[in-house]
């Protein structure tokens, strides 16, 4: 925004300090003068050395004014100079933290997000502002780094199907008599994976922008719908699904929350034991949140590995060697949708193997006659 030049805050504070000091001085001198006028007569009789009154009188107040006025003016001049000098110094000391904050802001504007203010001293308004700015920079730096990693990984993942397509076409060109059906099947599979990856990236972007209208959503109904949809996949893998829990109403996007639930149940099915695996889907209500919990049997995971599974394109060791590795964005999408709904996502490895994933979202009040 273009602004016309004006007085700096330091100059204005200096003038304010000096003006206040001058006003206080004027009031003090006025009080002294009023006190003197109250107890000093207008005229007084001259007394000779023998303590005998004479006939002469002289004006006391006018004489006092002649003595008082120049000294009062000198005091006011002193107060003005002292107020300007002292106000300038005090304003500079008071505004010094703002200089550091402004410097940090300009560095952040130029792209340097690693700088921190770290303003020393006891807690006050400036320190709170500096601490809040440092926290913002820390979060912004982490977000930018995450976005850069995401962009690099997405570019790599998108380049892979393109490279495979190019290789298939090069082979077909070198061998015109090669079976075209095999080539078409290969290109179809690669193209399907590229489309799935692109749609997943668009879903992540949509969730991050929060471009959705909030509506009443029952997580228990979404859990039932996702379970019914993925039941054939569970039967194919020999995985049993158990769904139970209470009504869990929240506010959000039904489409995004259904995608979140579907991703969790799908991951729990395909990343399970080779046979006789189990998936538990549970919904519940806590004090101020509703909870969706999906846990499964499977290989044992370390807490360190579990903490990385929500990063884009991160997969556990067993995921890389299966036919259902997906596009590597399943839990990343879950994390993004959860954050877009002001929720919390927790991943906890099960001691017997597998993982427990909990999504907490803000709850809304439940009517005693709620009809599911």
N, C-alpha and C positions, 0 to 999 in steps of 0.2 A: 504494500500500500504506500502510495506517494504521500508524504506529509510535508507541510511547510516547516522550515526550521523554527525552533523556539528555544526558550531557556532550558538549560539542563536541570535535572532534578537536584543536583548539588547546589546550583545557584539559587534555585527556589527555596530549598531548605535553609540555605545561608540567610537569605532575605527574611525568611520566616523567623529564624532564631533571632536575628538582629532586630526585626520589627517587634517581636514579643518583648525583648529586653528593653528596647526603647519605651514601649508602652508601660512596662513595669516601672521604669525609671521616672516617667512622667507622672504616673499615679503616685509614686512614693514622694516625689517633690511636691506634688499638689497637696498631699496629706500633710507634709511638713509645713507648707505655707498656710494651710488652713489652721493647723495647730497654733502657729505663731500669731495669726490674726486674731485667734480667739483670746489669747492671753496678753497680747501687746496692745496698749491703748493707741488711739489715733494720734494724740499729742501728749507731750510730757513737759513738766515744769523744770527749768534749770535750777540746780542747787549749787550754792557757792561752797567753797571749802569749809566754811564754818557751819555747814549743815543748815543754813538758813535759806529758805526759798526766795527766789528773786522774781521779778515780774516777767522775766522772759520765758517763753515756751518754744518748743521746736517740734516739727512733724516726725513722729517716731516711725509710722508705717511707711511713709515715702522714703525715709532714710534706709529703713530695713530692706525695702524693695530694691533700692539702688545697690545695696551690698549683696542681696540674695540672688538677684537676677543673673549677673555675669557668672557667678559660681555655679548656679543651676545649669546655665547653658554649657559651661565647661564640662560638668558632669554628664550631660546628655551627649555631647560630642565624644567623650570618652566611652560611654556606653555604646554608642553607634560603632565606633572603631573596634571596640572589644567584641561586640556582637558579631560584626562582619568577619573578623579574624577567627574568633572562636567558633562561630557557626560554620565557617568554611572547613575548619579542621574537623569538627564533630561530624559534619555531613559526609566528609570524605571517609572517616572511619566507619560510619554507619553504612555507607553505600559500597564499601570495599567488597563485601560478599557478592553483591550484584555484578561487580566487574568480573569476578571469577565465573559466575554463572553465565554471563553474557559471552565470555571467552569460550566456555564449554559448548554453548549453544552454537556459536559460529563454527567451531570445530566439527560438531555433529552435522551441521548443514553442509559442510564441505566433504562429508563422507567418513570422517573419523569417528567411529562409535566406541572405540576402546578407551577414550579419555574419561576420567571421572573427576568430579569436583572435590569430594572428600573434605568438606568444609570443617575445620576444627572448631572447638568451643562447645559451650553448653547449648542445650536445646532452646531454640527460639524460632521465630517465623522464617528467618533466612535459612537457618540450618534445616528446617523441615522442607523448605522449598528445594534446597540443594540435595537433600537425601531423596526426595521424590524424583528429582531430575536424574540422579544417579541410578535409581531403580528403573526409571523409564529407559535410560540408555542401555542398561544391562539387558532388559527384556527385548529392546529393539535390536541390539547386537545379536542376541541369541536367535531372534526371529529371522533376521537377515541371513545369518549363517545357515539356519535350517532351510530357508528358501533357496539359498545357493546350492546346498547339498541336494535338495529336492530337484532343482532344475538340472543339475549335472546327472543325477541318477535317471531322471525322466528322459533326458536326451540319450543316455546310454541304452535304456530299455527300448526306446522308440527306434534307435538305430539298429538294434538286433534284428527285428523282423524285416526291416528293409534290406539289411545285408543278406539275410537268408533268402529273401525273394530274388535279389540280384544273383545270388549263387545258383539258385534253381534255374533262373532264366539263362544264365551263362552255360550251364550244363545242357539245357535243352537246345541252345543255339549250336553248341559244339557237336551234339549228337541228334541230328534231325529225326532219326528213326527211333528215338526213345519213346516209351509209352507216355502219351500225353495225359492219360488218366491219372497216373502217379504224380505228374507235374501239377495237374489241377488240384488234386487232393492236398499236395504240399502247400501250394499257394493259398488255398482256402484256409488251411489251418493257421498259416502265418498271418493272413489277413484278419482272421477272426481274433487272434491274440492282439494284433495292433488295434483293432476296433475296441476290444475290451479295455485295453490300457488307456486309450484316448477317453473313453467314457468314464473310466475311473478318475482320470485327471480332471475332467470337467466336473465330476461330482465333488471332488475335493475343493475345487475352486468355488463352486456354488456354496458349499457349506461354510467355507472361510469368509465369504462375503455376507453370510447370513441373509441371503436374498430369498427369504421365505416368510410366509404369514403364519403366525402362531395360532394353533387351534388345540382344542382339548383332545388328548391322545391317551389311550389306555394301553400301557406296556404289556399287560397280560394278554390282550387281544392280539397285539403284534407278535408276541411270543408264540401264540397258538397258530397264527397265520404262517409265520416263518417255518415253524415245525412241520405243518401240513405240506408246505411247498417242497421242503427238502426231505420229506420222508422217503421218497423213492431213492434218493442218493444215499440215505442212511442204510436202507435195506441192501443196496448194492454193496456197501462197505461192511455189512454185518454189524452195524452200530445201532444200539437201542437208545431211543430218546425218551426221557421222562420230563414232562412239563407240568408244573404245579405252581401254586402261589396265589396271591390276593390281587384284587383290583389295584392298579397302580397308575392313577391319572396324573398327567403332567401337561404342560403347554409346550407346543413345538410343531415341527413339520411332520405330519404323519408319514410322508414319503421318505424323508431322510431317516426318521427313527425306525421305519420298517427296514430300510437298507442297513442301518446299524445292527438291528436284531438278526437279519438274514446273514450278514457277514459273520457275526459271532457264532451262530449255529453252524454255518457252512464250515468255518475254520475248525470248530470243535469236531465235526464229522470227519473231514478229510485228513486232519492231523491227529489221528487217534491210533489205537492199537491195530495191528494187522487184522485181528479178528476178535469178536466178542468185546468190542469197546462199548462205552456208555457215555451219553451226554445228558447232563442235567440242566434244565432251564427253569429258573425260578424268578418270580417277581414278588415284591413286598413293599411295605410302607414303613418308613421311619418317622422320626419326629418332624422333620421339615423336608424330607426327600423321599422319592420313590426309587426303588432299586431293581435293576435287572441283573441277574447273575447267571452266567453260562460257564459250566465247568465240564471237563471231560477227562477220561482216562488217556493214557499215552506214555511216551517216554519221559523220563525225569528231566526237568529243566533247572538250570541254576538261576538264582535271582538276577545275576548279571545278564544272562541271555534273555530272560523274560522282560527285563526293563528296556531292551532294544527292539522288541517285536513290534512296537507301535511306530517305529521309524519307517519312512517310506522305503520300499524295496528291501527291507530286512526280513530274512527268513531263518527259521531254525534249521538245524542240520538235517532233520528228517524231512523238512519241506523241500529241500533242494532235490531230493532223490525220489520224489513221488511224481505221479502223473497229474497232480492237482496243485502244482505250485502256484497257480494263479498269476496275477500280475504284480504281486508284492505290495499291494496297497490296501488289502483287506482291513487290517487293524489300524493302518494309518487313516483310513476313511472313518473308522469307528472313533478314533481319537479326535479327528476334526469335527465330526458331527456332535460328539459329546461336548467339546469346548464351545461350539456354536450355540448349544442349548444351556450354557452356563453350568455344565455338569462336571463330574469327576470320574476318571477312568482308573481302575486299579487292576494290576495283573499280579497274581500270586501263584507261584508254582505249588502243586500239590505234593505232599510228601510221598504218596504212593505212585506218583507219575501223572503227567498231564498238567493242566493249568486251570485256575479259577479266575475269571474275568468279571469284574463288577462295574456296572455303570450306575452312578447316582445322579438323578436329575431333580430339579426343584418340584416339590409336590404342590397339588392344589387340593382344596377341601373336598371331601367325599360326602355326598348326600346319603343319608341313611336309606333312601329308597332308590339308590342308583341302579339302573337297569343295564345289565351287561348284554 
